[in-house]
Amino acid sequence: MTRDEANKGVGPGESVSSGESVSSGESRSPGRRSAAQAALGSGSSPERTGRPELAASDVHMAGRLAGISAALRPGEVTAICGPNGAGKSTLLQCLAGLLEPDSGEVLLDGAPIRSLHPRERARAIGYLPQDGEIAWDLSVRNLVALGRLPHGDGGGVQVAGALAALDLESFASRPVSTLSGGERARALLARVLAGEPRWILADEPLAALDLGHQLALIAHLKQAARDGAGVVLVLHDLALAINHADRVLVLDQGRLAADDAPEIALDPGLIGRVWGVPARWLGEPGERALVAG
Amino acid sequence: MTRANLLLLLALAVAVPLSLLAGRVWLDPWATPNAAVILGELRLPRALLAVAIGGGLGAAGAAMQGYLRNPLADPGLFGIAPGAALGAVLSLLLGLASGWWLPLFALAGAAGAMGLLALIAGRAGGIALFTLAGMMIASLAGALTSLAISLAPNAFATSEIVVWLMGALTDRGWPDVALAAPPTLAGIALLRLAGRGLDALTLGEVAARSLGVSPARLQALVVAGVGLTVGSGVAVAGVIGFVGLMVPHLVRPLTDRRPSSLIVPSALAGALLVLLADCVCRILPLATELRLGIALSLLGAPFFLHLLLKMRREVA
């Protein structure tokens, strides 16, 4: 089915150490909670007295993830990279609360994500799937308004704001079937932004886009992070990850091979080990290009 | 109220009184003898029944297409209508067709199909498995119906079953209205509740869950809504096909194409279609009255073909 399932050989038992060995010394273990920071999250209820973060704690999924621990921070763009079948999409869906790990936990602001009501979770975490399905030929405005479903309102202001943020105002009344691929991707991202989530989790949002649209869309995502959202992207294109992410997680066969600043995490040696291809970076940090093979 | 709803409501408001006058013998309320009896006891309940059944089928079709994200989906797909038909055929076979027995058997058949669906599909609320379960139940109920027909004790019983299966509104009265209308209205209300979840499904199953939609709750609403509308329709009128497929198609261009915006106009348009089709059945000068189910299938098959050809052009 999914390419993640191609990877059956991972023994969950061997994995715990690999998850911990790369936790990059950030002292953000999900166990530690700071009541002071809880106020940063929107509706902070008494049981959610954690720091504002989205954390995986020793997450296992049979055959897909083998002990992933990572704490993600708001205001940052985090890229999840790895070869096909490494478990990137699975990890993203676990972080979004859409897949329940076999063991381990995902914590939102210190509270287990499965303890949240689905609508509360949906208000906090916006998820952009890879397939970009739009079953019915809605207008762009109605498509974007779907992002307001967890809030139970039409969200006129937020929808208008999201349309404006992605330069879609002139398209608002057009049926989505008349959009180009790039416009469609922008409309789908606007749908997520309209919900004003604190976390934006996107699976390969740039995969089907040409160069110009890729750069435009990633600029929008970086802007969302500057505005305070946590942005987590599954990215195939390592150059996009190294140039635009604040932090990169590299997955290899369901394990965390690196979790660090992009220049460190995507070290050519590590790329060689994980992807099995000799590689080197050209250019300066922020303007890197990858030569592989 | 949207423009589509207003238009359809107006059309219904005109069509219902006119339908009361239509028949092999056109009725003049002031001249025809016994006009009050014919109107009050025969034609008014029949018209209301057509409205209820058509409304239920239209709403169920709209919800099914939204739920399966497929414009070719039909309420029959879940096996609920075949289940209800099987129940009704069993009551005919057992000679229990009098009074409330047949509709009760039909409702029990619909409930049985719904229960089986829920059992097989489980709690996860996945749509693919659910659809396959529905198709399995539909073909099983169809096979059992054929078995029941072949077991009929005599030719009269066989023809009674076969004729009933064709679907009709002939000789229905107020008890049938009382039986069909309340569950149909309740079913349409449930399907409206499902509207937001159906809207979210536009983006696919995973995205719908990420928007806070509970797949199990949505599935339960759709099954209960389709079960109530379609089950009660089959219980009083037999199998009436194609309404649930055609109506959402005809209505969709009048709406903003969100599944939730389609449910009420589809109910109104379904009511209108069945009412008009029933009038045509009454008016046509045939030796015996054309069965409503046959009339709608005769209308539906070319419509389906037209849809397929249109899709083929779009693919090409």
Interface residues (C-beta under 8 A of the other chain):
Chain A: Q93 A96 L98 H117 P118 R119 E120 R121 A122 R123 I125 G126 Y127 L128 P129 D131 E133 I134 A135 W136 D137 L138 S139 N142 L143 L146 G147 L149 P150 P175 L188 R191 G195
Chain B: G66 R69 R196 D199 A200 L201 T202 L203 G204 V206 A207 R209 S210 L211 G212 V213 S214 D256 R257 R258 P259
